[in-house]
Structures are given as C-alpha cells and as structure tokens.
Amino acid sequence: MNDLVSNIEGAFEELVLYLSNEVKLYQELSQLLKNKQSNIIIGNVDALQNNVYQEEKLISRIQAITKKRELYAVKIGAVLGTGPKRASLNDLIHLAPPAYLQKLIHARELLIKSIDQIAHANRENEFLLRSSVDLVRGLAHVLLGGNENENIHYSGLGRIADKRNHRVNVDCQV
C-alpha cells in the first residue's frame, strides 16, 4: 500500500493496463460469439461444442482479470479516500491524475462497447437457437401426424402428447 501512495500515477498506469487487458478479453469473447453464431446457422454441432468450451475458458480468464482489476481499484480508492466502499471506475476517473483521465475514459467506453456487443451477440444467438428448436419441434409435429388430430401437440420436452387423456404417445426428444 505504501508503494501505491508514493506512486499514484504508476498505480493508475497499472489500472489502465488491467482495463486494456480486460477489454481485449471481452473483444475475444465477442469474436468467439460471432463464430458461434456462424456455427449455429450452419448447424455444426462439433464446432458449437468447441465454441462453448472456448467460451467457458475465456469467461474464466475474464472473471480472474476483472477480480484483479476490482481489487486494485479498491486499493487505489482507499489511498485516494473514497471510503470503505468499493471504488467504481467512475469514482476513479474523477480522482485520476490529468495524464490518466482520458485513458480511463477511453478504457471505460471500450469496456461498455465490448459488453454491449457481447449482449447483442448473445441475444442474436438465443434467437437463432430458439428458432432452430422451434423448427425442429414443428417438423416433428408435422412428421409425427400432429395435423390429423388437434388434441395432439409437440411439447417443450420433445414429446407428442394427447391432450384428451394426458398420455405421452411418442418420445422424440432432440
């Protein structure tokens, strides 16, 4: 902590480095989600499994660097007098030396942009996956004779059920 007090500009430089690394990881995740989207569209299950595995590894790395960045931000905040609460990036921007103000603002903007891209890609991937599942359900419904009897429907669990007597007739889980 004493090193932090004596070299507050170095501490902010370190914080900018943590943020830059975090942004790079989020950008990698965004690209991975785009690749995942392509694999969803073409139906490449093996590649999708690999995407999920890579995504999990990357998320673990992001969580680790985010935790380090947050702990470092708390230390800086304690030195600068933000009190016992966790120092937010906005708090630190207001307390930053002039030389680091723009760097921190830029890093925050990149962080927000990257997270927005990830959220957008996740929404698109969710839509594509739901559409694919609905298509499979619809095809199973048609192929298994759902049109002949209104009381028979394809359930969310992948079963053709007869609504009149609540029996499961065929198990065709995907």
C-alpha positions, 0 to 999 in steps of 0.5 A, spaced: 500 500 500 505 504 501 508 503 494 501 505 491 501 512 495 508 514 493 506 512 486 499 514 484 500 515 477 504 508 476 498 505 480 493 508 475 498 506 469 497 499 472 489 500 472 489 502 465 493 496 463 488 491 467 482 495 463 486 494 456 487 487 458 480 486 460 477 489 454 481 485 449 478 479 453 471 481 452 473 483 444 475 475 444 469 473 447 465 477 442 469 474 436 468 467 439 460 469 439 460 471 432 463 464 430 458 461 434 453 464 431 456 462 424 456 455 427 449 455 429 446 457 422 450 452 419 448 447 424 455 444 426 454 441 432 462 439 433 464 446 432 458 449 437 461 444 442 468 447 441 465 454 441 462 453 448 468 450 451 472 456 448 467 460 451 467 457 458 475 458 458 475 465 456 469 467 461 474 464 466 480 468 464 475 474 464 472 473 471 480 472 474 482 479 470 476 483 472 477 480 480 484 483 479 482 489 476 476 490 482 481 489 487 486 494 485 481 499 484 479 498 491 486 499 493 487 505 489 480 508 492 482 507 499 489 511 498 485 516 494 479 516 500 473 514 497 471 510 503 470 503 505 466 502 499 468 499 493 471 504 488 467 504 481 471 506 475 467 512 475 469 514 482 476 513 479 476 517 473 474 523 477 480 522 482 485 520 476 491 524 475 490 529 468 495 524 464 490 518 466 483 521 465 482 520 458 485 513 458 480 511 463 475 514 459 477 511 453 478 504 457 471 505 460 467 506 453 471 500 450 469 496 456 461 498 455 462 497 447 465 490 448 459 488 453 454 491 449 456 487 443 457 481 447 449 482 449 447 483 442 451 477 440 448 473 445 441 475 444 442 474 436 444 467 438 438 465 443 434 467 437 437 463 432 437 457 437 430 458 439 428 458 432 432 452 430 428 448 436 422 451 434 423 448 427 425 442 429 419 441 434 414 443 428 417 438 423 416 433 428 409 435 429 408 435 422 412 428 421 409 425 427 401 426 424 400 432 429 395 435 423 390 429 423 388 430 430 388 437 434 388 434 441 395 432 439 401 437 440 409 437 440 411 439 447 417 443 450 420 436 452 420 433 445 414 429 446 407 428 442 402 428 447 394 427 447 391 432 450 384 428 451 387 423 456 394 426 458 398 420 455 405 421 452 404 417 445 411 418 442 418 420 445 422 424 440 426 428 444 432 432 440 
